Amino acid sequence: AGLCLNCWSLQELVSRDAGNYLILVEKILAKTKEVQERCDYDLVTPLALLFYSAVLYAPHLPPGSDLLLKAASVYHSFLTWPVPYCDTFRELL
C-alpha cells in the first residue's frame, strides 16, 4: 500500500510538467545505482516498479535521449542477482 501511495504522489507531482518525468526517471536510476553498490535487497523491487511506472506514464522521451540505454546498462547488471530479484529485472528489460 505504501508503494502505491508513493507512486501516486510522485505521479501527481511530475504530471504538472512533462519534463519532470525525465528528471524523475534520472533520479530513480541514480538511486538504483546506489542501491546496487550497497547490495540493498529491500529497495531493489520498489525502485524497479517506480522506474517502470515513470517510464510508462512519461508523455514522451526526447529522440536524442540516451536515458533508456542508461537504464538498460544499470538494470542489466541486476540479472546476476538471486531470484526473485533477477526475475523482476528480466521482465523490466
Backbone bond lengths (Angstrom), bond angles and torsions (degrees), N, CA, C in turn:
res aa  C-N    CA-C-N  psi(-1)  N-CA   C-N-CA  omega(-1)  CA-C   N-CA-C  phi
1 A - - - 1.444 - - 1.528 110.56 -
2 G 1.338 115.56 -38.58 1.457 119.47 -179.90 1.509 112.28 -63.90
3 L 1.343 116.47 -39.46 1.465 120.31 179.02 1.526 110.45 -64.63
4 C 1.329 117.73 -40.67 1.465 120.91 178.72 1.523 110.73 -63.06
5 L 1.322 116.73 -41.72 1.462 120.75 179.26 1.521 110.62 -65.67
6 N 1.340 117.34 -43.52 1.463 120.34 177.73 1.515 111.29 -62.49
7 C 1.319 116.63 -43.71 1.463 120.92 179.98 1.527 110.18 -62.64
8 W 1.329 116.86 -44.38 1.460 120.73 179.94 1.528 109.97 -62.81
9 S 1.327 117.22 -42.83 1.464 120.98 -179.93 1.521 111.09 -62.24
10 L 1.323 116.69 -43.89 1.467 120.06 178.18 1.516 111.15 -63.39
11 Q 1.323 117.00 -41.68 1.459 120.06 179.78 1.519 110.93 -63.49
12 E 1.312 117.44 -38.68 1.460 120.55 178.03 1.526 110.84 -63.35
13 L 1.323 116.39 -42.48 1.464 119.95 -179.24 1.520 112.28 -66.71
14 V 1.320 116.97 -45.01 1.457 119.05 -175.22 1.517 113.04 -80.90
15 S 1.319 118.49 -19.47 1.459 120.07 -177.76 1.530 112.44 -69.17
16 R 1.293 117.67 -11.95 1.464 121.20 179.80 1.520 112.54 -72.11
17 D 1.333 116.27 -22.75 1.457 121.19 178.65 1.524 107.78 -149.01
18 A 1.317 116.90 125.47 1.469 121.52 -175.29 1.525 112.64 -59.38
19 G 1.311 118.15 -31.27 1.455 121.67 179.30 1.516 113.47 -66.94
20 N 1.320 115.63 -20.52 1.463 119.28 -179.95 1.526 112.25 -67.18
21 Y 1.323 117.66 -26.62 1.465 119.88 178.56 1.522 110.88 -62.69
22 L 1.318 116.61 -39.80 1.466 119.74 178.90 1.522 111.34 -65.89
23 I 1.314 116.36 -39.23 1.460 120.57 177.37 1.522 109.78 -64.15
24 L 1.325 116.60 -43.42 1.458 121.12 179.14 1.522 111.20 -61.01
25 V 1.320 117.12 -45.57 1.462 120.95 -179.44 1.532 110.20 -62.96
26 E 1.319 117.50 -40.90 1.460 120.60 178.37 1.525 111.39 -64.08
27 K 1.324 117.17 -40.34 1.468 121.00 178.31 1.527 110.79 -65.74
28 I 1.319 116.92 -39.97 1.468 120.66 178.17 1.525 109.96 -63.70
29 L 1.331 117.01 -41.50 1.467 120.04 178.01 1.528 111.14 -63.42
30 A 1.320 117.38 -40.93 1.468 120.65 179.21 1.528 110.20 -63.49
31 K 1.319 116.67 -43.28 1.464 120.55 178.69 1.528 110.54 -65.66
32 T 1.309 117.14 -36.71 1.459 121.15 178.71 1.523 111.05 -63.72
33 K 1.319 117.09 -41.37 1.473 120.50 176.61 1.525 110.25 -60.93
34 E 1.325 115.83 -42.45 1.466 120.97 178.86 1.529 110.81 -62.06
35 V 1.317 116.58 -44.68 1.463 121.94 178.88 1.524 110.45 -62.53
36 Q 1.311 115.39 -39.62 1.461 120.36 180.00 1.531 110.55 -63.24
37 E 1.308 117.00 -42.94 1.457 120.90 -179.78 1.526 112.12 -65.07
38 R 1.340 116.55 -33.62 1.462 121.15 179.95 1.526 112.63 -88.92
39 C 1.345 117.33 -7.60 1.475 122.21 -175.51 1.527 110.41 53.35
40 D 1.309 116.05 47.47 1.464 122.70 -178.42 1.529 109.02 -90.27
41 Y 1.310 115.92 92.44 1.457 122.17 -173.66 1.530 113.58 -62.61
42 D 1.323 117.69 -29.21 1.465 120.42 -176.42 1.525 113.50 -66.56
43 L 1.317 117.77 -26.01 1.466 120.77 -175.71 1.528 114.10 -99.26
44 V 1.316 116.87 -6.88 1.460 120.48 -174.01 1.526 112.11 -62.84
45 T 1.311 117.74 -55.35 1.461 120.80 -176.11 1.524 112.39 -67.79
46 P 1.348 119.80 -44.67 1.473 118.00 177.78 1.530 113.39 -58.28
47 L 1.333 116.97 -39.79 1.463 119.50 178.55 1.524 111.65 -66.42
48 A 1.319 116.82 -38.00 1.465 120.32 177.59 1.526 110.38 -62.82
49 L 1.315 116.45 -42.59 1.464 119.87 179.78 1.520 111.91 -67.90
50 L 1.330 117.01 -38.73 1.465 120.11 176.79 1.525 111.00 -64.56
51 F 1.319 116.58 -42.20 1.461 120.37 178.06 1.523 110.52 -61.37
52 Y 1.310 115.98 -48.85 1.462 122.09 -179.44 1.530 110.44 -56.97
53 S 1.311 115.98 -47.15 1.459 121.07 -179.58 1.530 111.49 -64.56
54 A 1.323 117.11 -43.79 1.466 120.76 -178.56 1.521 111.17 -63.17
55 V 1.329 117.10 -39.94 1.467 119.91 179.80 1.525 110.23 -69.22
56 L 1.318 117.26 -39.87 1.467 119.79 179.62 1.523 112.18 -65.25
57 Y 1.328 117.06 -36.41 1.460 120.28 -177.98 1.527 113.34 -85.48
58 A 1.316 116.95 -11.88 1.468 119.37 179.29 1.525 109.27 -63.48
59 P 1.316 117.72 127.99 1.462 120.02 -178.27 1.531 112.80 -65.69
60 H 1.327 116.28 -28.96 1.464 119.80 177.60 1.527 109.01 -165.23
61 L 1.299 114.82 158.32 1.461 121.56 170.34 1.523 105.94 -117.83
62 P 1.315 118.43 132.30 1.459 119.90 -178.81 1.528 111.05 -57.53
63 P 1.329 117.01 140.27 1.467 121.01 -177.03 1.526 113.78 -55.68
64 G 1.304 119.24 -36.08 1.457 121.61 -177.60 1.527 113.77 -89.69
65 S 1.322 117.25 4.16 1.457 120.84 -176.10 1.526 111.21 -73.35
66 D 1.328 114.94 137.05 1.459 119.97 175.80 1.525 110.97 -100.69
67 L 1.308 116.26 19.82 1.454 122.61 -175.79 1.526 112.43 -59.88
68 L 1.309 117.30 -44.47 1.465 119.69 -179.33 1.526 111.56 -70.44
69 L 1.327 117.43 -31.11 1.467 119.81 174.91 1.526 110.89 -67.10
70 K 1.332 116.49 -40.84 1.463 120.44 176.12 1.521 110.37 -61.71
71 A 1.316 115.26 -43.85 1.467 119.88 -179.69 1.524 110.89 -62.28
72 A 1.310 116.57 -42.52 1.462 119.85 179.42 1.525 110.48 -62.56
73 S 1.316 117.69 -40.36 1.464 119.19 -179.86 1.526 111.51 -69.02
74 V 1.335 117.48 -36.43 1.469 120.60 178.26 1.522 110.49 -69.13
75 Y 1.320 116.56 -49.86 1.460 119.92 -174.23 1.527 113.07 -76.36
76 H 1.315 117.77 -22.30 1.459 120.41 179.15 1.534 111.06 -61.79
77 S 1.321 115.93 -36.92 1.466 119.28 -178.39 1.530 112.64 -67.22
78 F 1.333 117.93 -20.78 1.457 120.67 177.83 1.527 112.53 -75.11
79 L 1.307 116.92 -9.95 1.471 119.50 178.91 1.526 111.39 -65.38
80 T 1.325 117.85 -17.95 1.461 121.23 178.95 1.530 112.27 -90.47
81 W 1.331 117.33 -4.02 1.460 120.40 178.90 1.528 108.81 -73.90
82 P 1.332 117.60 162.38 1.468 119.67 -178.66 1.528 112.54 -69.19
83 V 1.323 114.63 160.79 1.466 121.77 174.79 1.520 107.09 -66.07
84 P 1.293 121.08 139.18 1.461 131.94 12.28 1.519 113.52 -93.95
85 Y 1.344 118.10 0.00 1.462 120.82 -175.44 1.524 111.92 -63.73
86 C 1.312 116.84 -44.02 1.464 119.27 -179.08 1.523 111.25 -63.58
87 D 1.338 117.01 -33.04 1.471 120.44 178.16 1.527 111.28 -63.98
88 T 1.318 115.81 -41.05 1.469 121.18 179.34 1.519 110.36 -59.48
89 F 1.319 116.93 -44.69 1.456 120.18 -176.43 1.526 112.41 -78.53
90 R 1.296 117.37 -26.42 1.474 119.31 174.09 1.534 108.60 -63.69
91 E 1.322 117.12 -43.28 1.469 120.63 177.73 1.520 111.17 -66.49
92 L 1.321 116.69 -39.35 1.462 120.91 179.69 1.520 111.41 -62.40
93 L 1.324 116.01 -45.44 1.461 119.63 -178.50 1.514 110.63 -70.21
